[in-house]
C-alpha cells in the first residue's frame, strides 16, 4: 500500500512539473527618442590652439530595443539643428565643404546586439563600452563609445518628465574630423580641432511617438 501511494505521488509530481510552462526571457522593451519638448542635448567641442568651437543640438530622434540583456538602436541628429553661437560659422558647418546638410541631412549612429553587463533594473545605471557605426558627411566608420543607460519605471514622479517607462542614455565619444571627409585647410589647422569630443544626454519613452 505504501509503495503504491509513493508511486502515485511521484507520477503526480512529474505531471505537475510537465504542466508548468518553461521560463521565458524578459519581454523586449522599445524606447522611442523624440522628446516633443526638445530637452535632449548633443554637444561637441573642437579644441584647437587658436579657437574652441562649441556646438549644440536639442533634436535627437531614434529608437532603442532591449531584449535578453542586449540592446540595439539607431539615433539621428539633423545637421541643420546644430548651433555654434555664430550664424556665419553655422552656415560654414552646413555647407558642402563641411557637413553638407543639403546632401547628408542627418548624422546617424547605429549599434546592434550590444551586451549589457546587467539586466535593466529600475533607477540603476548600466555602463557599457561598445562600438557603433557613425555616418557623417556620407562616410561611415565604426567608433568606440561609452554609454550609460538608466531605466525608470513609470511613476507619478517620472510622469513630470514624460509618460511611459523611460530610458535615459548618456554617451561620450570622439569623432576624428578628417576621417569623415571633412578637410581642414591650412588656414584652419590652428582654428579647428582634429577631433570632436561629443557628449549626449537623451531620454526615450515607451510612449513617445516616432
Secondary structure, 3 states (H helix, E strand, C coil): CHHHHHHHHHHHHHHHHHHCCCCCCCCCEEEEECCCCCCCEEEEEEECCCCEEEEEECCCEEEEEEECCEEEEEEEEEHHHCECCCHHHHHHHHCCCCCCCCCCCEEEEEEEEEECCCCCECCECEEEEEEEEEEECCEEEEEEEEEEEEEECCCCCHHHCCCCCEEEEEEEEEEEHHHHCCCCCHHHCCCCCCEEEEEEEEEEECCCCC
